[in-house]
Amino acid sequence: RPGDEKLATAVQEAAATSNAVLMANHGPVVAGRSLEEAQYATEELEETAKLFLMLHGRELRPLSPAQREELTKSI
């Protein structure tokens, strides 16, 4: 949920050791020493995620209608 302090804390802890954090039902947060570096890391993350899903036969988990409605109301 937007503004969730637990999520912010988890991202902060993960970012201490990585330049990318992938949050379920939220998406990636990527950092770099420059905008270009962050963009490159984002592209690499996206391609790696696609490969992971294809190779492991994983299904996508889209937000439920209730989750979409809650998110829409919170923005």
TORNU-463145 format. One record per residue: residue in one letter; x, y, z negated of N, C-alpha, C in turn; residue number from 1. Coordinates in steps of 0.2 Angstrom, whole numbers, plus 5000, padded with zeros to 4 digits. Atoms other than C-alpha are relative to their C-alpha. Example, Ala and Ser with C-alpha at 12.3 -4.5 7.8 and 13.67 -1.06 7.14 Angstrom:
BEGIN
+------+------+------+------+------+------+------+------+------+------+-----+
! code !  nc1 !  nc2 !  nc3 ! cac1 ! cac2 ! cac3 !  cc1 !  cc2 !  cc3 ! pos !
+------+------+------+------+------+------+------+------+------+------+-----+
!    A ! 5004 ! 4994 ! 5000 ! 5062 ! 4978 ! 4961 ! 5004 ! 5006 ! 5000 !   1 !
!    S ! 4996 ! 4994 ! 5001 ! 5068 ! 4995 ! 4964 ! 4996 ! 5005 ! 4997 !   2 !
+------+------+------+------+------+------+------+------+------+------+-----+
//
This chain:
BEGIN
+------+------+------+------+------+------+------+------+------+------+-----+
! code !  nc1 !  nc2 !  nc3 ! cac1 ! cac2 ! cac3 !  cc1 !  cc2 !  cc3 ! pos !
+------+------+------+------+------+------+------+------+------+------+-----+
!    R ! 5004 ! 4994 ! 5000 ! 5000 ! 5000 ! 5000 ! 5004 ! 5006 ! 5000 !   1 !
!    P ! 4996 ! 4994 ! 5000 ! 5007 ! 5017 ! 5004 ! 5001 ! 5003 ! 4993 !   2 !
!    G ! 4999 ! 4997 ! 5006 ! 5015 ! 5025 ! 4989 ! 5001 ! 4995 ! 4994 !   3 !
!    D ! 4999 ! 5005 ! 5005 ! 5017 ! 5009 ! 4979 ! 5007 ! 5000 ! 4997 !   4 !
!    E ! 4994 ! 5000 ! 5003 ! 5031 ! 5011 ! 4967 ! 5004 ! 4994 ! 5000 !   5 !
!    K ! 4997 ! 5006 ! 5000 ! 5035 ! 4993 ! 4966 ! 5003 ! 4999 ! 5007 !   6 !
!    L ! 4997 ! 5000 ! 4993 ! 5038 ! 4993 ! 4985 ! 5006 ! 5004 ! 5001 !   7 !
!    A ! 4994 ! 4995 ! 4999 ! 5049 ! 5008 ! 4984 ! 5006 ! 4998 ! 4996 !   8 !
!    T ! 4995 ! 5003 ! 5004 ! 5059 ! 5000 ! 4970 ! 5004 ! 4994 ! 5004 !   9 !
!    A ! 4998 ! 5006 ! 4997 ! 5061 ! 4984 ! 4980 ! 5004 ! 5002 ! 5006 !  10 !
!    V ! 4997 ! 4998 ! 4994 ! 5066 ! 4993 ! 4996 ! 5007 ! 5003 ! 4998 !  11 !
!    Q ! 4994 ! 4996 ! 5002 ! 5079 ! 5004 ! 4986 ! 5005 ! 4994 ! 4998 !  12 !
!    E ! 4995 ! 5005 ! 5003 ! 5087 ! 4988 ! 4978 ! 5003 ! 4996 ! 5007 !  13 !
!    A ! 4997 ! 5004 ! 4994 ! 5088 ! 4979 ! 4995 ! 5004 ! 5004 ! 5004 !  14 !
!    A ! 4996 ! 4995 ! 4996 ! 5095 ! 4995 ! 5004 ! 5007 ! 5001 ! 4997 !  15 !
!    A ! 4994 ! 4999 ! 5003 ! 5109 ! 4995 ! 4992 ! 5006 ! 4995 ! 5003 !  16 !
!    T ! 4995 ! 5005 ! 4997 ! 5117 ! 4979 ! 5001 ! 4999 ! 4999 ! 5007 !  17 !
!    S ! 5002 ! 5001 ! 4993 ! 5109 ! 4981 ! 5018 ! 4998 ! 5006 ! 5004 !  18 !
!    N ! 5002 ! 4994 ! 4996 ! 5106 ! 4994 ! 5032 ! 4993 ! 4999 ! 5003 !  19 !
!    A ! 5007 ! 5001 ! 4997 ! 5089 ! 4986 ! 5036 ! 4996 ! 4996 ! 4995 !  20 !
!    V ! 5005 ! 5004 ! 5004 ! 5074 ! 4980 ! 5026 ! 4994 ! 4999 ! 5004 !  21 !
!    L ! 5006 ! 5002 ! 4997 ! 5059 ! 4971 ! 5033 ! 4995 ! 4999 ! 4995 !  22 !
!    M ! 5006 ! 5001 ! 5005 ! 5043 ! 4973 ! 5023 ! 4994 ! 4997 ! 5003 !  23 !
!    A ! 5006 ! 5004 ! 4998 ! 5029 ! 4961 ! 5025 ! 4994 ! 5005 ! 5001 !  24 !
!    N ! 5005 ! 4996 ! 4999 ! 5014 ! 4970 ! 5033 ! 5001 ! 5008 ! 5000 !  25 !
!    H ! 4998 ! 4993 ! 4999 ! 5024 ! 4986 ! 5034 ! 5004 ! 5001 ! 5006 !  26 !
!    G ! 4995 ! 4999 ! 4994 ! 5038 ! 4984 ! 5046 ! 5007 ! 5002 ! 4997 !  27 !
!    P ! 4994 ! 4999 ! 5002 ! 5056 ! 4988 ! 5045 ! 5002 ! 5008 ! 4998 !  28 !
!    V ! 4997 ! 4994 ! 5002 ! 5066 ! 5002 ! 5037 ! 5007 ! 4999 ! 5001 !  29 !
!    V ! 4993 ! 5000 ! 4998 ! 5083 ! 5005 ! 5045 ! 5004 ! 5006 ! 4999 !  30 !
!    A ! 4996 ! 4994 ! 5001 ! 5097 ! 5016 ! 5041 ! 5007 ! 4999 ! 5004 !  31 !
!    G ! 4993 ! 5001 ! 4997 ! 5114 ! 5020 ! 5049 ! 5004 ! 5007 ! 4999 !  32 !
!    R ! 4996 ! 4994 ! 5001 ! 5128 ! 5033 ! 5049 ! 4998 ! 5005 ! 5004 !  33 !
!    S ! 5003 ! 4996 ! 4995 ! 5120 ! 5041 ! 5064 ! 4993 ! 4998 ! 5002 !  34 !
!    L ! 5007 ! 5002 ! 4997 ! 5103 ! 5041 ! 5072 ! 5001 ! 4995 ! 5005 !  35 !
!    E ! 4998 ! 5005 ! 4994 ! 5111 ! 5032 ! 5087 ! 5001 ! 4993 ! 4996 !  36 !
!    E ! 4998 ! 5007 ! 5003 ! 5118 ! 5018 ! 5075 ! 4993 ! 4997 ! 4997 !  37 !
!    A ! 5006 ! 5002 ! 5003 ! 5101 ! 5017 ! 5066 ! 4995 ! 4997 ! 5006 !  38 !
!    Q ! 5004 ! 5002 ! 4994 ! 5092 ! 5015 ! 5083 ! 5003 ! 4993 ! 5002 !  39 !
!    Y ! 4997 ! 5007 ! 4998 ! 5104 ! 5001 ! 5088 ! 4998 ! 4995 ! 4995 !  40 !
!    A ! 5002 ! 5005 ! 5005 ! 5101 ! 4992 ! 5072 ! 4993 ! 4998 ! 5000 !  41 !
!    T ! 5008 ! 5001 ! 5000 ! 5082 ! 4994 ! 5074 ! 4999 ! 4995 ! 5006 !  42 !
!    E ! 5001 ! 5004 ! 4994 ! 5083 ! 4986 ! 5092 ! 5003 ! 4993 ! 4998 !  43 !
!    E ! 4998 ! 5006 ! 5002 ! 5094 ! 4972 ! 5085 ! 4996 ! 4996 ! 4995 !  44 !
!    L ! 5004 ! 5004 ! 5005 ! 5083 ! 4968 ! 5071 ! 4993 ! 4998 ! 5003 !  45 !
!    E ! 5006 ! 5002 ! 4996 ! 5068 ! 4968 ! 5083 ! 5001 ! 4993 ! 5004 !  46 !
!    E ! 4999 ! 5006 ! 4995 ! 5076 ! 4955 ! 5095 ! 5002 ! 4994 ! 4995 !  47 !
!    T ! 4999 ! 5005 ! 5005 ! 5082 ! 4945 ! 5080 ! 4994 ! 4997 ! 4997 !  48 !
!    A ! 5006 ! 5002 ! 5002 ! 5065 ! 4944 ! 5073 ! 4996 ! 4996 ! 5005 !  49 !
!    K ! 5003 ! 5003 ! 4994 ! 5058 ! 4939 ! 5090 ! 5002 ! 4993 ! 5000 !  50 !
!    L ! 4997 ! 5006 ! 4999 ! 5070 ! 4925 ! 5091 ! 4999 ! 4995 ! 4994 !  51 !
!    F ! 5002 ! 5004 ! 5006 ! 5067 ! 4919 ! 5073 ! 4993 ! 4997 ! 5001 !  52 !
!    L ! 5007 ! 5002 ! 4999 ! 5048 ! 4918 ! 5076 ! 5000 ! 4995 ! 5005 !  53 !
!    M ! 5001 ! 5005 ! 4995 ! 5050 ! 4909 ! 5092 ! 5003 ! 4993 ! 4999 !  54 !
!    L ! 4996 ! 5006 ! 5002 ! 5063 ! 4896 ! 5086 ! 4997 ! 4996 ! 4994 !  55 !
!    H ! 5003 ! 5004 ! 5006 ! 5054 ! 4892 ! 5070 ! 4993 ! 4999 ! 5001 !  56 !
!    G ! 5007 ! 5002 ! 4999 ! 5037 ! 4891 ! 5077 ! 4995 ! 5004 ! 4996 !  57 !
!    R ! 5004 ! 4996 ! 5005 ! 5030 ! 4905 ! 5065 ! 4995 ! 5003 ! 5004 !  58 !
!    E ! 5005 ! 4996 ! 4997 ! 5014 ! 4913 ! 5068 ! 5000 ! 5007 ! 4997 !  59 !
!    L ! 5001 ! 4993 ! 5003 ! 5010 ! 4931 ! 5066 ! 4995 ! 5000 ! 4995 !  60 !
!    R ! 5006 ! 4999 ! 5005 ! 5000 ! 4937 ! 5051 ! 4998 ! 5007 ! 5000 !  61 !
!    P ! 5003 ! 4993 ! 5000 ! 4990 ! 4952 ! 5056 ! 4996 ! 5002 ! 4994 !  62 !
!    L ! 5004 ! 4998 ! 5006 ! 4982 ! 4962 ! 5043 ! 4992 ! 4998 ! 5001 !  63 !
!    S ! 5007 ! 5001 ! 4999 ! 4964 ! 4957 ! 5039 ! 4996 ! 5006 ! 5001 !  64 !
!    P ! 5005 ! 4994 ! 5000 ! 4949 ! 4968 ! 5042 ! 5000 ! 5004 ! 4994 !  65 !
!    A ! 5000 ! 4997 ! 5006 ! 4949 ! 4972 ! 5024 ! 5006 ! 5004 ! 4998 !  66 !
!    Q ! 4994 ! 4996 ! 5001 ! 4967 ! 4977 ! 5023 ! 5001 ! 5006 ! 5005 !  67 !
!    R ! 4999 ! 4994 ! 4995 ! 4966 ! 4988 ! 5039 ! 4995 ! 5005 ! 4997 !  68 !
!    E ! 5004 ! 4995 ! 5003 ! 4951 ! 4997 ! 5031 ! 5003 ! 5003 ! 4994 !  69 !
!    E ! 4997 ! 4996 ! 5005 ! 4960 ! 5000 ! 5015 ! 5005 ! 5004 ! 5002 !  70 !
!    L ! 4994 ! 4996 ! 4997 ! 4975 ! 5006 ! 5024 ! 4997 ! 5007 ! 5003 !  71 !
!    T ! 5003 ! 4994 ! 4996 ! 4964 ! 5018 ! 5035 ! 4998 ! 5005 ! 4995 !  72 !
!    K ! 5003 ! 4995 ! 5005 ! 4956 ! 5025 ! 5019 ! 5005 ! 5004 ! 4996 !  73 !
!    S ! 4994 ! 4997 ! 5004 ! 4973 ! 5028 ! 5011 ! 5004 ! 5005 ! 5004 !  74 !
!    I ! 4996 ! 4995 ! 4996 ! 4980 ! 5039 ! 5025 ! 4996 ! 5006 ! 5001 !  75 !
+------+------+------+------+------+------+------+------+------+------+-----+
//
